[in-house]
Amino acid sequence: MSAVLRNTPPFEKNISIGHGMNLDQYLWVETDRFRTRRPRATGLSLLMKTSTTPPPIRVVPVDDSAFAREGIRAILKLDRGIQVVGEADSRARAIEEVHRTTPDVVIMDMRLPDGTGSDACRDILSAFPRMRILFFSAYSDDNDLYDAVMAGGHGYLTKDAGAKDLLRAIKTIAAGQSLLGPKETTHILSWMKDTITNTPAFLPPTLSRIDLKLLSMLAEGATNKTIATAFKKEPSTITKLLSTLYKTLHVRRRTQAIHYFITQLSHQYAPRDVKPLSTRGKG
C-alpha cells in the first residue's frame, strides 16, 4: 500500500509501506521545510546495536605480600576482560573478601600468615562450590602441589610464569577448565608415582568406624567445620580426633592421611560405603 501525506514535497508524498507494517511504526520528523514520517527503530535494530562484549572476569588476589598483590593488579590491568574487585592478605581476610565480592576467580598464594592456601581454598569452596581457585605461588614443592589438588584447586602456577601465562590461566580457569603448568604436571605425577611405588610395607593400623569416616570426608575435601557439623561436635574436638588419627597412620599432614586413604583403603571403602555415625553411645 502507499501512504499519501499532505503538504509535503512530491518525493515525500508516496511512501511504500511493506506488508505487515503500519503507520504507527513511523516517526514524525520535523524540519524547517516539511513534516514527514520516518521508520521507528524496531526491537531487532535496537538489539543489533546492543554490545555483545561479555562482562569482565571478576578476580580477587590473595597474598600476604603487598608488593605481590600490587604486581598482580598491574598485570591484570593489561587485560580489559579481567577486573580486580578486591584483595586479601590472609586466610581469614580472604573468606571475608570472597563473601563481600563473590568473584569468578580467586588467585591464591600457598603460604599465608594464618594458614595455608589449601585451607583457604577448602573454606571458600565449601561456601561457594562453583567458585574457581588458581594457586599462584613462589613454590613448586611437591607437597604444596598435592595439597592444592586435594583441596579442590583448579589450577597451579609458579610466580616465575610470565604475565601472558597468568592472564591465560585466569581465562582458562574462569571458562571451567583446569590448568597445571608443564613443570607442575611433571612434578606431581612423578611424586605420586614415587610415593606409591616406594611406600614401605608395614602392618596396616586398625581403624575404627570414626577413623574411616574421618578419612572419607577428608578425601572428599571436607573442612574441619563441615566434619564437625556432620559429627555434631565442636571443631576443637575434630582437631583432636584428626591429631589422633594422624598418629595412628604415622603421618603428620592432612594430605598424607588423604593419600593413605586413596592408595590403601579407597578400593575397600568408597566414601559412600562408610555409614553415617551415631553421636550416641560409644565414641
C-alpha positions in Angstrom: 0.0 0.0 0.0 1.0 3.7 -0.2 0.5 6.4 2.3 -0.2 9.9 0.9 0.9 12.6 3.2 -0.4 16.2 2.7 1.7 19.3 2.3 4.9 17.5 1.6 7.2 17.7 -1.4 6.4 15.3 -4.3 9.3 13.0 -3.4 7.9 12.6 0.1 4.2 12.0 -0.8 4.4 8.3 -1.7 6.0 6.2 1.0 5.8 2.5 0.3 4.9 0.5 3.4 5.8 -3.1 3.4 3.5 -6.0 4.1 2.6 -6.2 7.8 3.7 -2.7 8.7 1.6 0.3 9.7 1.9 4.0 10.2 2.4 3.5 13.9 5.9 2.2 13.1 6.8 5.6 11.5 8.2 8.5 13.4 7.2 12.1 12.7 10.3 14.2 11.8 10.2 18.0 11.9 12.3 20.0 9.5 12.3 23.7 8.6 10.6 22.8 5.3 8.3 19.9 5.8 6.9 17.4 8.3 7.1 13.7 7.3 7.3 10.2 8.8 10.5 8.1 9.2 10.7 4.5 10.2 10.9 3.9 14.0 13.8 1.8 15.4 12.3 -1.6 15.9 13.3 -4.2 18.6 15.5 -6.0 16.2 17.5 -2.9 15.3 17.9 -2.0 18.9 19.2 -5.4 19.8 21.7 -5.2 16.9 23.1 -2.0 18.5 23.5 -3.7 21.9 27.1 -4.5 22.8 27.9 -8.2 22.8 31.1 -7.8 24.9 30.9 -10.3 27.8 31.3 -9.0 31.4 34.8 -8.9 32.8 36.1 -11.8 34.8 36.0 -10.7 38.5 39.2 -11.6 40.4 40.4 -11.4 44.0 44.1 -11.9 44.6 45.1 -13.4 48.0 48.7 -12.9 49.0 50.4 -11.8 52.2 52.8 -9.6 50.3 51.5 -6.2 49.4 54.2 -6.0 46.7 53.0 -9.2 45.1 49.3 -8.0 45.2 50.3 -4.7 43.5 52.2 -6.7 40.9 49.2 -8.9 40.2 47.0 -5.9 39.9 49.3 -4.2 37.4 49.4 -7.4 35.2 45.6 -7.8 35.3 45.1 -4.2 34.2 46.7 -5.1 30.9 43.5 -7.0 30.0 40.1 -5.3 29.9 38.4 -8.6 30.2 39.6 -9.0 33.8 38.6 -6.8 36.7 40.1 -6.9 40.2 37.2 -6.5 42.7 39.1 -6.9 46.0 42.2 -8.4 47.6 43.2 -10.1 50.8 46.4 -10.7 52.8 45.4 -13.7 54.9 43.2 -16.7 55.1 40.6 -15.0 57.3 40.5 -11.9 55.2 40.2 -14.0 52.0 37.0 -15.6 53.3 35.5 -12.1 54.2 36.5 -10.6 50.8 35.1 -13.6 48.8 31.7 -13.2 50.7 31.7 -9.5 50.0 32.7 -9.5 46.3 31.7 -13.0 45.1 34.4 -13.1 42.4 34.7 -15.5 39.5 38.3 -16.5 40.2 40.4 -16.3 43.4 44.2 -16.1 42.8 45.6 -17.9 45.9 49.1 -17.8 47.4 50.1 -21.1 49.0 51.7 -19.6 52.2 49.5 -17.3 54.4 50.2 -16.0 57.9 47.2 -17.7 59.4 47.1 -20.9 57.5 47.7 -22.4 54.1 46.2 -21.5 50.7 44.8 -25.0 50.7 42.9 -24.4 53.9 41.5 -21.1 52.5 40.6 -23.0 49.3 38.6 -25.5 51.2 36.9 -22.8 53.2 35.9 -20.9 50.0 34.7 -23.9 48.1 32.6 -25.2 51.0 30.7 -21.9 50.9 30.9 -21.3 47.1 31.3 -24.7 45.3 31.3 -23.1 41.8 34.0 -20.5 42.5 37.3 -21.1 40.7 40.6 -21.2 42.6 44.0 -20.6 40.9 47.0 -21.2 43.1 49.8 -18.7 42.3 52.8 -19.5 44.4 56.6 -18.9 44.6 57.0 -22.6 45.5 56.7 -25.7 43.4 57.1 -28.1 46.3 55.6 -31.5 45.6 53.6 -31.4 48.9 52.2 -28.0 48.1 51.1 -29.2 44.6 49.4 -32.2 46.1 47.8 -30.0 48.8 46.4 -27.7 46.1 44.9 -30.5 44.0 43.4 -32.3 47.0 41.9 -29.0 48.3 39.9 -28.7 45.1 42.1 -26.1 43.3 41.5 -25.7 39.6 45.0 -24.6 38.6 48.6 -24.0 39.8 51.2 -21.6 38.5 54.5 -20.6 40.0 55.4 -16.9 40.2 58.2 -17.3 37.6 55.4 -17.5 35.0 55.1 -14.6 32.6 52.2 -12.0 32.6 50.7 -13.7 29.5 50.7 -17.0 31.2 48.9 -15.6 34.2 46.2 -13.9 32.1 45.7 -17.0 30.0 45.5 -19.2 33.2 42.8 -16.9 34.7 40.7 -17.1 31.5 41.2 -20.9 31.3 40.1 -21.4 34.9 37.1 -19.0 34.5 36.0 -21.0 31.5 35.5 -24.1 33.6 38.7 -25.8 32.7 41.6 -27.0 34.9 45.2 -26.0 34.5 48.6 -27.1 35.7 51.8 -25.7 34.2 54.0 -28.3 32.4 56.5 -28.2 35.2 53.8 -28.6 37.9 52.2 -31.5 36.0 55.6 -33.4 35.7 56.3 -32.7 39.4 53.0 -34.0 40.8 52.8 -37.1 38.5 56.4 -38.1 39.4 55.8 -37.5 43.1 52.6 -39.6 43.2 54.3 -42.4 41.2 57.3 -42.5 43.6 55.2 -42.3 46.7 53.0 -45.2 45.6 55.8 -47.4 44.4 58.3 -46.7 47.2 55.9 -46.8 50.2 57.4 -49.3 52.6 55.3 -52.3 53.6 54.0 -52.2 57.1 51.3 -53.8 59.2 48.2 -51.7 58.4 46.8 -50.0 61.5 43.4 -50.9 62.9 41.0 -48.2 62.1 37.6 -47.6 63.8 34.4 -46.5 62.0 35.1 -43.0 63.2 38.6 -43.1 61.7 37.2 -44.4 58.3 34.5 -41.7 58.3 37.1 -39.0 59.0 39.3 -40.2 56.2 36.5 -40.5 53.7 35.4 -36.9 54.5 38.9 -35.7 54.2 39.3 -37.4 50.8 36.1 -35.5 49.7 37.7 -32.2 50.6 35.6 -31.5 53.7 36.8 -28.8 56.1 37.1 -29.3 59.9 33.9 -27.2 60.2 32.0 -29.4 57.8 33.2 -32.5 59.6 32.2 -31.0 63.0 28.7 -30.4 61.7 28.4 -33.9 60.4 29.6 -35.4 63.7 27.6 -32.8 65.7 30.8 -32.0 67.6 32.8 -28.8 68.3 35.6 -28.1 65.7 38.2 -28.3 68.6 37.0 -31.9 69.1 37.5 -32.7 65.4 41.0 -31.3 65.6 41.9 -33.6 68.4 40.3 -36.6 66.6 42.3 -35.8 63.5 45.5 -35.5 65.5 45.0 -38.9 67.0 44.2 -40.3 63.5 47.5 -38.9 62.1 49.4 -40.6 64.9 47.7 -43.9 64.2 48.6 -43.6 60.5 52.2 -42.4 61.3 51.6 -39.3 59.2 51.9 -35.6 60.1 49.8 -33.8 57.5 46.3 -33.9 56.3 47.3 -34.6 52.7 49.4 -37.6 53.8 46.3 -39.0 55.5 44.2 -38.5 52.4 47.0 -40.1 50.3 46.9 -43.1 52.6 43.1 -43.5 52.2 43.2 -43.2 48.4 46.1 -45.6 47.9 45.4 -48.1 50.7 41.7 -48.0 51.5 39.6 -46.5 48.8 39.4 -49.8 47.0 37.8 -51.3 50.1 35.9 -48.3 51.4 34.5 -45.8 49.0 33.2 -42.6 50.8 29.6 -43.6 50.1 30.2 -47.0 51.7 31.2 -45.6 55.1 27.9 -45.4 57.0 27.0 -42.3 58.9 27.9 -42.3 62.6 25.6 -42.0 65.5 26.6 -39.5 68.1 25.1 -41.5 70.9 26.7 -44.4 72.7 30.4 -45.1 72.3 32.8 -42.7 70.5 
